[in-house]
Amino acid sequence: MRIGLIGQPNCGKSTLFNQVAGYKAETGNFSGTTVTYTESAVRLMGGVVNVVDLPGTYSLAGTNPAEREVIKYLTSNEIDVVVNVLDASNLQHGLLMTIELLELNIPMVIALNMMDEADRAGIHIDVQELETLIGLPVIPMIASKGRGIQPLFIAAFQVGQKRQLPNQPKYSHQIEDALDVLAGSLSDVESNLNPRALAIKLIEGDSIVFDEISDEAPGIKANLETIKQSLVHQFGESADWIVSDARTQLANQISAVVIKQGKRKITLRDKLDDVLLHPFWGYIALVAIMFIFFQAVYSVGEMIEAPLMEIFENLEVWIEAQFSNPEAFFSQVLIGLSQGISGGIAIVLPYLVPFLIGLGLLEDVGYLSRVAFMMDALMHKLGLHGKSIVPFILGFGCNVPAIMATRILEDKRERYISAALSTLVPCAARLAVVFGLVAFYLGPGLALAIYLFDLFVIALTARLLNKFLPDDSPGLILEMPVYRVPTVQAVFNKAWWRIREFIVEAWPLLIIGSVTLAILNFLNVSSYLNTLVRPISWALGLPGQVGVPLIFGVLRKELSLVMLGQALGSMNFPLVLSSVQMITYAVFVVFYVPCLATMLVIRKEMGMKAMWSIVGLTTLIATLAGLLARILASIFY
């Protein structure tokens, strides 16, 4: 049996999935797309079921690839029962998607999550009445504390076995009459959607659904137009608005019956927003929190890096001592292998692990959404599109999901600008360069300054792109989740997925790249590669040997640091680089060419032309930013 989890963002769906999945989950793509989902095998009632965490979405309107793939998956034979996760503290809003799911007429149960938050807000929900109204099992739960999880999956298993279908939502008689007529003419059409759901999508104006069935029902266009005109005449509004309003009214009616609003408890959480979202103190708090975050990451990383580096330096000395000629081929290959391994253990992981744990804490607490709100208010004045904040936040973990998140933007121009700007966000891989080169040797304050400089460059670039590609820049509509106490398991699980990606994908490349560089140096081939990058390295005042690390850094950004030490002959960077050179190199790496994985996602999402234009843009920005960093660093160092 396969159970699908679906819900709106911030409903606790992924928390629920992490509670049952542990470390066994695997991420995959829907066939022929870049839309991802996560699946895990879970033991239930003496057997094994598969639980699928579907992408979070506010609706099933099919206005973006993620929504469309979710609809296809839900209505395919691959899934047996759906668990619709709702935020109990925001039930009325969540019921809008529930009604859309009811229209699909698939086996389903409701997970009424965050009951503790609802209680804190003075909201009391009549669960039995809600079950009666929608004809589905409703299980109250608190996923973050593990409460209600077992009853939820037992109910889902039973509904899936019985293929128990929910009650269909009923709208006004005018809409129902229109749906009956249209559904009758669609009964022979082959589609994943049932005739009634198909009729609703057509009345809503879903052009993709219309194109899919128009050949099978050649007369549907005229019939659909007649029905739409009839509805417009009766309601005085467009057909898509009529359907949306009908769902909203039904959600409001259900909410009015099952929700009893008590007295809201004013807590510390409510008072926090008075400070953290204040037009002045909010920004002061943002800088302070980010400084503490960076200081904590630096302190943990420094404490771990120094002794580990000493161990690996002694290992290299020992390796050289085993050969009569330390410059022999096999000796150099072994040292390259050692440096590749040490780069992951001693340079990258000491900073990557605390960074990802800290990022997970900020995300689960609910502060990242507030950062998005604060930064939007600031950068929107510079012409930055408000919705772009979402991919930017994701970009601090990895630029790949950041590019994929640009799908939430409807306009092609907006998607391109947001993708270009998202590649400038310093991801976790670039973190290794900033912390391993700048924070470790020159202090965490300077590392934070580079990140703030990065935000300035992003804002300036946004302003320039909006000037060359002018258009209106709409404001940001952002749901602000309540503050929550994060669970240790959820935070560490989230960090583990990202750390595992480095261990499985990046570290092998790092080791292979380090060994390859050792061979290139032995064969004296690296000098030719360095020549390709020499115009840039010369302009930035960097040693000629940085060419190979920068070229390999396109594969994975971590390589540009680990291979730098190998290319210069020492991992003790102050011996081979000046403070100005370390700052300049770090700034250049933060901005230049996106990694190969990001480039491939850009090509898949937006085309080859967009990919190469972003590569050229980031190279230009990196060079100019590096020159500016070199000038400023020369003044202070």
VOGU-3710 file (C-alpha; in Angstrom, 3 decimals, decimal comma):
1> mrigligqpn> 0,000/0,000/0,000  1,174/3,518/-0,786  0,052/6,456/1,401  0,506/10,005/0,102  0,929/13,004/2,414  -0,295/16,314/1,055  -0,821/19,708/2,652  -0,172/23,387/2,409  3,211/24,857/3,400  3,781/25,155/7,167
11> cgkstlfnqv> 1,079/22,612/8,041  3,613/20,178/9,569  3,434/17,630/6,740  7,199/17,111/6,505  7,438/16,911/10,304  4,898/14,089/10,210  6,852/12,349/7,445  10,148/12,681/9,329  8,560/11,181/12,438  7,828/7,926/10,620
21> agykaetgnf> 10,564/7,849/7,955  13,705/8,085/10,100  16,829/7,926/7,930  15,452/5,543/5,317  13,758/8,006/2,987  14,788/8,429/-0,637  14,158/11,424/-2,867  13,028/10,969/-6,470  11,524/12,901/-9,352  8,149/12,496/-10,993
31> sgttvtytes> 8,706/10,908/-14,404  10,040/13,359/-16,985  10,118/16,313/-14,552  12,323/17,990/-11,957  9,479/18,002/-9,399  10,703/16,026/-6,393  9,005/13,886/-3,770  10,329/11,816/-0,855  9,313/8,223/-0,127  9,979/5,822/2,725
41> avrlmggvvn> 9,008/2,275/3,668  7,254/2,137/7,055  6,160/-0,857/9,156  2,438/-0,729/9,902  0,055/-3,333/11,345  2,431/-6,224/10,732  3,254/-5,230/7,165  5,172/-2,613/5,215  3,603/0,415/3,531  5,205/3,154/1,467
51> vvdlpgtysl> 4,684/6,730/2,639  5,208/9,518/0,088  5,814/13,140/1,107  4,388/15,164/-1,810  5,431/18,760/-2,541  3,696/21,346/-0,359  1,215/23,423/-2,330  -1,515/25,911/-1,482  -3,968/24,551/-4,039  -4,493/22,051/-6,849
61> agtnpaerev> -5,175/24,700/-9,465  -2,452/23,275/-11,720  -0,904/26,700/-12,293  2,652/25,349/-11,889  4,417/22,029/-12,615  4,433/20,942/-8,959  0,643/21,278/-8,606  0,035/19,490/-11,895  2,305/16,575/-11,021  0,666/16,245/-7,588
71> ikyltsneid> -2,792/16,030/-9,224  -1,562/13,365/-11,666  0,010/11,358/-8,879  -3,027/11,567/-6,600  -5,375/10,360/-9,337  -3,097/7,597/-10,640  -3,223/3,975/-9,602  0,125/4,400/-7,829  -1,461/5,726/-4,638  -4,033/3,966/-2,437
81> vvvnvldasn> -4,979/6,571/0,144  -4,220/10,250/0,780  -3,493/11,866/4,133  -4,457/15,535/3,951  -2,511/17,352/6,682  -4,262/20,467/8,011  -3,054/23,130/10,411  -5,710/23,124/13,145  -4,848/26,717/14,063  -5,655/27,799/10,475
91> lqhgllmtie> -8,371/25,303/9,581  -10,517/27,554/7,405  -7,610/28,256/5,046  -6,561/24,593/4,869  -10,086/23,395/4,093  -9,891/25,081/0,676  -7,411/22,428/-0,487  -9,416/19,705/1,303  -12,435/20,618/-0,818  -10,319/20,400/-3,973
101> llelnipmvi> -9,145/16,945/-2,859  -12,746/15,875/-2,208  -13,548/16,777/-5,817  -10,969/14,192/-6,961  -13,066/11,491/-5,198  -10,130/9,468/-3,841  -9,780/7,569/-0,506  -8,595/10,064/2,083  -8,215/10,827/5,783  -7,638/14,157/7,510
111> alnmmdeadr> -4,678/14,707/9,833  -5,702/17,627/12,035  -2,209/18,679/13,048  -0,963/21,320/15,529  -3,844/20,907/17,946  -1,617/22,454/20,628  -1,248/25,624/18,542  -5,016/25,754/18,029  -5,564/25,444/21,783  -3,021/28,195/22,387
121> agihidvqel> -4,963/30,415/19,988  -8,215/29,648/21,808  -9,582/27,574/18,904  -11,749/24,549/19,763  -12,669/22,156/16,924  -15,578/19,698/16,988  -13,761/16,754/15,385  -16,837/14,487/15,245  -18,902/17,144/13,457  -16,073/17,748/10,989
131> etliglpvip> -15,977/14,007/10,214  -19,727/14,025/9,590  -19,649/17,060/7,286  -16,857/15,869/5,001  -17,446/12,116/5,323  -13,860/11,298/6,232  -11,983/10,083/9,306  -10,422/13,096/11,069  -7,534/12,369/13,413  -6,403/15,139/15,797
141> miaskgrgiq> -2,650/15,085/16,321  0,549/16,928/17,260  3,184/15,624/14,826  6,087/17,470/16,456  5,439/15,586/19,716  4,537/12,249/18,111  0,915/12,361/19,303  -1,832/10,859/17,144  0,562/9,431/14,538  -0,307/5,769/15,072
151> plfiaafqvg> -4,117/6,293/14,989  -3,673/8,391/11,836  -1,835/5,710/9,869  -4,113/2,933/11,131  -7,098/4,953/9,887  -5,336/5,587/6,572  -4,552/1,883/6,188  -8,176/0,903/6,830  -9,564/3,524/4,437  -7,091/2,437/1,774
161> qkrqlpnqpk> -8,049/-1,231/2,165  -11,779/-0,484/1,893  -11,251/2,074/-0,924  -13,600/4,267/1,119  -14,560/7,343/-0,903  -15,480/10,703/0,679  -18,641/12,753/0,260  -18,546/14,992/-2,796  -18,709/18,719/-1,960  -22,055/20,221/-2,930
171> yshqiedald> -22,294/23,745/-4,329  -25,247/25,915/-5,359  -27,855/24,308/-7,633  -26,738/26,525/-10,565  -23,163/25,209/-10,331  -24,326/21,617/-9,747  -26,626/21,759/-12,795  -23,740/23,066/-14,918  -21,414/20,326/-13,633  -24,002/17,595/-14,318
181> vlagslsdve> -24,447/18,737/-17,912  -20,733/19,049/-18,591  -19,790/15,829/-16,761  -22,388/13,940/-18,819  -20,602/14,894/-22,036  -17,243/13,805/-20,566  -18,191/10,309/-19,403  -16,337/8,620/-22,291  -13,201/10,760/-22,069  -10,057/8,978/-20,879
191> snlnpralai> -8,510/10,985/-18,045  -7,015/10,517/-14,589  -9,739/12,856/-13,320  -13,331/11,693/-12,825  -15,938/13,430/-15,061  -17,100/15,783/-12,291  -13,533/16,855/-11,378  -12,776/17,211/-15,089  -15,816/19,447/-15,502  -14,698/21,654/-12,588
201> kliegdsivf> -11,212/22,039/-14,073  -12,672/23,028/-17,450  -15,019/25,598/-15,914  -12,055/26,984/-13,973  -10,325/27,570/-17,303  -7,559/24,949/-17,035  -6,086/25,187/-20,539  -3,831/22,136/-20,153  -6,757/19,876/-19,199  -8,747/21,308/-22,100
211> deisdeapgi> -5,935/20,572/-24,568  -5,645/17,005/-23,255  -9,304/16,104/-23,811  -10,290/18,341/-26,763  -9,445/15,665/-29,363  -11,593/13,056/-27,597  -14,507/15,468/-27,173  -14,517/17,716/-30,268  -17,803/19,381/-29,321  -16,710/20,249/-25,805
221> kanletikqs> -15,494/23,748/-26,672  -18,893/25,058/-27,723  -20,634/23,237/-24,856  -18,158/24,616/-22,311  -18,503/28,155/-23,617  -22,301/27,976/-23,357  -22,107/26,741/-19,753  -19,585/29,420/-18,788  -21,705/32,176/-20,310  -24,747/30,854/-18,433
231> lvhqfgesad> -22,867/30,957/-15,118  -21,520/34,445/-15,834  -25,043/35,612/-16,613  -26,422/34,142/-13,364  -23,609/35,263/-11,021  -22,215/38,318/-12,762  -18,640/37,083/-12,330  -16,113/35,061/-14,344  -16,467/31,264/-14,257  -13,158/30,655/-12,453
241> wivsdartql> -14,117/33,177/-9,757  -17,484/31,458/-9,337  -15,860/28,076/-8,624  -13,274/29,601/-6,285  -15,958/31,528/-4,408  -18,081/28,378/-4,069  -15,185/26,536/-2,434  -14,508/29,479/-0,138  -18,149/29,656/0,941  -18,214/25,917/1,647
251> anqisavvik> -14,994/26,150/3,687  -16,472/29,066/5,626  -19,702/27,147/6,295  -17,844/24,089/7,600  -15,559/26,264/9,716  -18,503/28,156/11,210  -20,069/24,868/12,358  -16,998/23,082/13,739  -14,898/25,943/15,137  -15,610/27,649/18,430
261> qgkrkitlrd> -13,358/30,612/19,065  -12,410/31,029/22,696  -10,170/33,581/24,343  -6,754/33,792/22,732  -3,850/33,310/25,132  -1,330/36,112/24,730  2,069/34,496/25,114  5,721/35,335/24,698  5,445/34,145/21,085  2,983/36,919/20,288
271> klddvllhpf> 5,192/39,527/21,918  8,265/38,343/20,007  6,847/39,564/16,700  6,448/43,046/18,154  10,254/43,133/18,228  11,330/40,790/15,420  9,009/42,383/12,832  9,462/45,955/14,038  10,417/48,377/11,214  13,599/49,347/13,110
281> wgyialvaim> 14,314/46,853/15,891  13,469/43,964/13,570  16,539/44,700/11,434  18,725/45,145/14,508  17,503/41,765/15,766  18,117/40,224/12,334  21,772/41,346/12,286  22,252/40,236/15,904  20,732/36,784/15,300  22,770/36,283/12,129
291> fiffqavysv> 25,949/37,369/13,939  25,285/34,919/16,795  24,528/32,207/14,233  27,778/32,808/12,342  29,767/33,082/15,556  28,381/29,755/16,778  29,151/28,020/13,470  32,652/29,506/13,456  33,355/28,542/17,061  32,294/24,937/16,588
301> gemieaplme> 34,121/24,665/13,256  37,331/26,207/14,587  37,327/23,913/17,602  37,064/20,840/15,350  39,123/21,927/12,335  42,447/22,736/14,042  43,129/19,312/15,656  41,869/17,424/12,594  44,110/19,432/10,258  47,081/18,680/12,502
311> ifenlevwie> 46,355/14,954/12,280  46,196/15,013/8,474  49,304/17,198/8,169  51,200/14,610/10,241  49,768/11,905/7,979  51,159/13,663/4,889  54,582/13,902/6,531  54,421/10,185/7,326  53,436/9,333/3,740  56,367/11,319/2,348
321> aqfsnpeaff> 58,715/9,576/4,801  57,744/6,173/3,374  59,262/7,021/-0,021  62,905/7,642/-0,816  61,749/10,221/-3,364  58,824/12,263/-1,947  58,183/13,648/-5,437  57,539/10,146/-6,856  54,255/9,577/-8,692  52,712/7,162/-6,183
331> sqvliglsqg> 53,701/9,392/-3,257  51,994/12,411/-4,837  48,859/10,403/-5,590  48,635/9,191/-1,972  49,122/12,735/-0,674  46,405/13,942/-3,077  44,103/11,206/-1,787  44,878/12,213/1,810  44,175/15,871/1,054  40,851/14,987/-0,602
341> isggiaivlp> 39,776/12,999/2,452  41,034/15,640/4,874  39,249/18,358/2,917  35,895/16,739/3,639  36,587/15,730/7,243  38,659/18,640/8,488  37,596/21,634/6,369  34,041/21,160/5,065  32,144/19,074/7,642  33,253/21,032/10,764
351> ylvpfliglg> 31,421/24,077/9,379  28,756/22,411/7,243  27,253/20,329/10,063  26,687/23,174/12,588  25,544/25,482/9,761  22,854/23,055/8,568  21,728/22,263/12,115  21,476/25,986/12,859  19,618/26,631/9,600  17,177/23,841/10,461
361> lledvgylsr> 16,598/25,370/13,898  15,858/28,809/12,431  13,535/27,234/9,869  11,603/25,048/12,324  11,305/27,800/14,916  9,605/29,917/12,239  12,185/32,683/12,032  13,199/32,161/8,383  9,757/33,267/7,213  10,234/36,426/9,239
371> vafmmdalmh> 13,650/36,935/7,652  11,919/36,638/4,279  9,361/39,248/5,313  11,987/41,663/6,632  14,275/41,280/3,625  11,387/41,719/1,219  10,441/45,023/2,806  14,050/46,172/2,379  14,932/44,792/-1,054  11,570/45,435/-2,679
381> klglhgksiv> 12,521/49,115/-2,671  15,458/48,158/-4,895  13,165/46,480/-7,418  13,541/42,908/-6,184  10,447/40,760/-6,768  8,797/39,820/-3,487  8,123/36,169/-4,324  11,831/35,669/-5,052  12,448/35,610/-1,314  11,326/31,964/-1,183
391> pfilgfgcnv> 14,045/30,653/-3,553  16,565/32,931/-1,826  15,913/31,293/1,539  16,253/27,840/-0,034  19,469/28,984/-1,725  21,289/29,219/1,601  21,014/25,427/1,757  21,509/24,653/-1,949  21,015/26,602/-5,183  19,402/23,603/-6,942
401> paimatrile> 16,075/23,643/-4,996  16,253/27,446/-5,117  16,133/27,361/-8,925  13,332/24,806/-8,837  11,381/27,039/-6,428  11,193/29,764/-9,096  8,277/27,750/-10,522  6,018/29,626/-8,121  6,543/32,693/-10,327  4,079/32,974/-13,187
411> dkreryisaa> 5,982/35,285/-15,535  8,967/34,078/-17,606  10,860/37,326/-16,984  10,330/37,039/-13,229  11,527/33,418/-13,239  14,721/34,335/-15,096  15,591/37,250/-12,810  14,866/35,215/-9,687  16,950/32,295/-10,979  19,866/34,598/-11,806
421> lstlvpcaar> 19,732/36,198/-8,365  19,295/32,847/-6,589  22,624/31,634/-8,005  24,294/34,525/-6,170  23,008/33,320/-2,792  25,929/31,712/-0,880  24,904/28,057/-0,544  26,209/25,629/2,083  29,044/24,551/-0,249  30,306/28,133/-0,572
431> lavvfglvaf> 30,063/28,309/3,207  33,062/25,963/3,350  35,133/28,515/1,427  34,006/31,528/3,457  34,496/29,829/6,823  37,470/27,636/5,965  39,437/30,486/4,385  38,169/33,739/5,907  36,459/32,994/9,248  39,110/30,530/10,414
441> ylgpglalai> 42,104/32,765/9,653  40,647/36,308/9,730  37,655/36,025/12,078  33,896/35,346/11,879  33,052/39,059/11,698  34,682/39,285/8,293  32,813/36,170/7,146  29,536/37,834/8,168  30,640/40,973/6,299  31,060/38,886/3,125
451> ylfdlfvial> 27,517/37,547/3,524  26,138/41,067/4,030  28,146/42,199/0,999  26,560/39,336/-0,933  23,081/40,624/-0,032  24,101/44,091/-1,191  25,325/42,716/-4,539  22,105/40,716/-4,979  20,003/43,815/-4,312  22,117/45,940/-6,677
461> tarllnkflp> 21,978/43,283/-9,396  18,210/43,043/-8,953  17,924/46,778/-9,427  19,989/46,684/-12,611  18,143/43,683/-14,060  14,824/45,368/-13,387  16,127/48,432/-15,185  17,131/46,434/-18,269  14,018/44,237/-18,061  11,427/46,720/-16,746
471> ddspglilem> 8,096/45,577/-15,354  5,893/46,077/-12,311  7,235/44,456/-9,153  4,300/43,097/-7,129  4,418/42,889/-3,363  4,896/39,778/-1,269  2,020/37,779/0,201  3,642/35,485/2,747  2,064/33,203/5,316  3,704/33,772/8,695
481> pvyrvptvqa> 3,865/30,492/10,646  3,564/30,519/14,408  6,706/30,133/16,488  7,282/26,522/17,405  9,687/24,663/19,647  11,618/22,476/17,183  12,148/18,815/17,947  15,690/17,469/18,044  14,781/14,587/15,727  13,243/16,848/13,060
491> vfnkawwrir> 16,191/19,269/13,062  18,802/16,518/12,867  16,867/14,593/10,228  16,667/17,706/8,060  20,374/18,403/8,517  21,241/14,772/7,819  19,594/14,784/4,352  21,769/17,735/3,338  24,936/16,375/4,962  24,333/13,014/3,294
501> efiveawpll> 24,158/14,793/-0,060  27,673/16,163/0,545  29,016/12,793/1,711  27,470/10,817/-1,168  27,742/13,296/-4,051  30,326/15,979/-3,258  32,952/14,196/-1,206  33,747/11,507/-3,811  34,140/14,292/-6,399  36,344/16,161/-3,963
511> iigsvtlail> 38,610/13,131/-3,474  38,719/12,344/-7,203  39,438/15,989/-8,001  42,240/16,105/-5,443  43,879/12,968/-6,867  43,404/14,301/-10,418  45,110/17,563/-9,476  48,026/15,621/-7,983  48,407/13,747/-11,289  48,109/16,974/-13,298
521> nflnvssyln> 50,777/18,595/-11,138  53,050/15,576/-11,548  52,593/15,677/-15,333  52,918/19,482/-15,284  49,577/19,809/-17,115  47,982/22,071/-14,511  50,004/25,048/-15,778  48,048/24,962/-19,052  44,711/25,008/-17,204  45,924/27,848/-14,986
531> tlvrpiswal> 46,659/29,850/-18,142  42,951/29,754/-19,102  42,009/31,574/-15,906  45,110/33,773/-15,745  43,378/36,995/-16,997  40,976/36,848/-14,035  43,504/35,678/-11,424  45,957/38,391/-12,551  43,306/41,130/-12,341  42,365/39,992/-8,846
541> glpgqvgvpl> 45,977/39,774/-7,689  45,784/36,028/-7,038  48,516/33,427/-7,615  48,490/31,797/-11,043  47,905/28,371/-9,456  44,295/29,216/-8,539  43,123/28,386/-12,073  42,735/24,628/-11,564  40,845/24,932/-8,218  38,446/27,424/-9,811
551> ifgvlrkels> 37,864/25,194/-12,840  37,227/22,129/-10,671  35,107/24,291/-8,355  32,448/24,391/-11,077  31,809/20,698/-10,292  31,379/21,388/-6,571  32,224/24,624/-4,780  33,998/22,776/-1,962  36,667/21,727/-4,476  37,742/25,347/-4,972
561> lvmlgqalgs> 39,000/25,445/-1,367  40,423/21,977/-0,841  42,201/21,958/-4,204  43,470/25,500/-3,550  45,584/24,223/-0,669  46,845/21,395/-2,798  47,637/23,689/-5,755  49,553/26,128/-3,518  51,369/23,359/-1,664  49,955/23,995/1,822
571> mnfplvlssv> 46,637/23,836/3,640  48,004/26,467/6,031  46,759/29,293/3,840  48,442/32,272/5,604  51,783/30,791/4,499  50,847/30,971/0,808  48,235/33,755/0,629  48,024/37,256/2,033  44,927/38,400/3,922  43,877/40,472/0,900
581> qmityavfvv> 44,206/37,449/-1,393  42,172/35,230/0,949  39,344/37,797/1,055  39,448/38,369/-2,714  39,438/34,656/-3,517  36,550/33,936/-1,125  34,441/36,772/-2,571  35,105/35,608/-6,143  34,125/32,005/-5,316  30,915/33,166/-3,633
591> fyvpclatml> 29,712/34,758/-6,889  31,322/33,023/-9,861  29,798/30,350/-12,169  27,098/28,206/-10,468  28,035/24,594/-9,781  27,376/22,010/-12,491  24,203/20,663/-10,825  22,721/24,182/-10,650  23,631/24,850/-14,282  21,881/21,651/-15,396
601> virkemgmka> 18,726/22,551/-13,446  18,704/26,042/-15,013  19,008/24,466/-18,469  16,178/22,044/-17,743  13,895/24,701/-16,248  14,629/27,643/-18,573  16,719/26,491/-21,523  20,319/26,563/-22,719  20,304/30,283/-23,549  19,236/31,230/-20,022
611> mwsivglttl> 21,879/28,951/-18,524  24,798/30,475/-20,458  23,571/34,026/-19,906  23,488/33,376/-16,130  26,973/31,826/-16,300  28,269/34,940/-18,065  26,441/37,282/-15,682  27,770/35,575/-12,550  31,333/35,540/-13,910  31,138/39,280/-14,587
621> iatlagllar> 29,641/39,979/-11,148  32,257/37,771/-9,443  35,108/39,606/-11,193  33,754/43,062/-10,322  32,963/41,999/-6,743  36,440/40,467/-6,406  38,076/43,684/-7,649  36,033/45,737/-5,177  36,880/43,316/-2,356  40,578/43,534/-3,272
631> ilasify> 40,492/47,348/-3,124  38,609/47,476/0,180  40,750/44,735/1,739  43,926/46,566/0,686  42,763/49,606/2,651  42,098/47,733/5,902  44,717/44,937/5,730
//
